[in-house]
Structures are given as structure tokens and as C-alpha cells.
Amino acid sequence: MRNLVIVLMLCLMNSAFAKNTCDFKLKKYCAKLEFLKKPSRSYSSDFKIYFTDLKSSKKAMPTQKVFTYLWMKMKNGHEHGSDKVKITRKKDHFLVENVWFVMIGNWQLHLLLKKDGKVIDKQMKIIEIGK
């Protein structure tokens, strides 16, 4: 019985840590993506970005300007982006629209924070687009 309780506690702890993982770990923030629908090349794969302050673990909204863009590097050496996305600041998140993954494959989703026109933080996440 004791072993069962320990296993259950470990499972709960792992579950709690999994929920707190960052899609983008920035210098001051953890940023989490929430796609409105499964990412696809058939429609705009709009998503929300939620930020959490790394020190306080509380939801936060960066004072810096938030940018994101898509980029694909292909095996044949070619590279390309996609249409410019539209980012709207909401009360507790950023809404990113016009997100077109125009081809099947691995896309780089870049997240940047800028201050006075200069990039102060940048991270990238791979988004896999299937058939």
C-alpha cells in the first residue's frame, strides 16, 4: 500500500511539472503556446501566447514588444518563411493570427522580445506539420 501511495504521488508531481513546461524559456519569462486548432497547412493555425514570470511564477505580460515569425529550413538547402503574422495584445495573452504553415515538414516558430528596436531575447520551437 505504501508503495502505491508513493507511485501515485510521483505521478501527480510529474503531471504538475509537465503542465509548467515552457514552449519558450526566455531570460525573464516562460512562454506557453495554445493553438486554437491543431496546426495545419490547410488553414491559419492561430494561437495564443501566455507568459509567466520565471521568478514569481505568476502570469505576466512583457513590457517589451513581442514578435513571432515562421521559418522553414529544407534538406535541399533552401529556406523560406511564410506570410507575416498579426499579433494582438489581449488582457492576459497575445493572440497570433495569420499563421500559415504552407508546407508539410518541420517549421521553426521564433519568438522575440524587442526593446527600443533591438532584440533582447529570442527563442525557437519546432512545429511539425503533417499531411
N, C-alpha and C positions, 0 to 999 in steps of 0.2 A: 504494500500500500504506500509506504514511504517513497519508494522509487517512482511510483505512478505520479505522486504529487510533485516530485522533483521534475519529472519529464514534462508534466503539464505547465509548471512554472517556467521552465526553459522555453517551451513553445510559445507561451504568452509573451515572454521577454523578446524572443526573436521576432514575433509578429509586431510588437511595438517598435522595435528598431527598424524593421523593414518599412514601416509607414513613414518613418522620419528620414528616409534616404533622400538625398538631393539628386535632381537631374543635372543641376549645375552647382558646384560648390565654388562660390566666389570668395573674395577676401573677407567680406563682412556679412554675406548672405548665403543662405541655402535657397535655391530657386527650384520650384517644382512645377512641372508641366501637367496640364489637364486637357487632353484633346476632347473636343465636343463630340466627335465621332472617331472611329478608328482611322488613322492616317491612310490616305489612299491617293492614287493619281487620278481618280475619277471625279473628284470634287475638291473644293477648297477645304483643306484639313485644318480648320481654325482651332485655336487652343487658347487656354488661359495660362498665365504665369503667376504663381503665388510666391512671395518672398517671405523668408523667416530670418530674423536677426540671429546670427550664429552665437552671440554672447548671451542674449536673453532668452532665446528660443521662442520669442513671440513673433507673431505676424508683423510684417513691416512693409513699407513702401519706400524704395530707394529715392533719395533726393536727386540722384544722378539721372541723366537721360538714358532710357532703356532702348536698345536697338537689337534686332534679330534679323538674320537672313539665312537662306538656304544655299548650300553649295554641294556639288557632286564631283568627285574625282573618279574617273573611269579607268579601267585596267589598260586601255589603249593609250593612256597618257593625256587624253582630253579632259578638260574640266569645264564646268558651267554652273551658273546659278539658275534662279527662277525669277518670276515676277517679284517686284518689290512688295513686301508685306505692309499691312496697315496695323499700327499699334495704337490702342486707345487705353489711356489710364482710367481705370474704374475706381470704385471706393476701396476695395481690398485686393485688387489684382490688375493685371494688364491683359487686355483682350487682343489677340493677334489674329488678324483676318487676311484673306487673300493669300493663303498658304498653299501653293501649288507644287506638289511633288510630281513633276511632269514625266518622270520615267521610273520604271522598276529598278530597284537597287538600293544601295546604302547612301543616304543623304546626310550631310553634316548640317546640323542646326546650330548656328552660332548665336550666342547671347553676349552682348557687350553693354557695359556701363560707361557712359561718357560724361566728362565734366569739362566745361569750357572748350568743347570741341575735341578734346583729347580722350582716347580710350584709357580708362583707368583699371578696367577689369574685363576679362574675356574668357569664356569657356565654350566648349563644343560638345555636342552629344550626337551620336549616330542614331538616325531614324531609318529603320528598314522598311522599304515599300515593296510589297509582293504583288503577285498577279491579281 
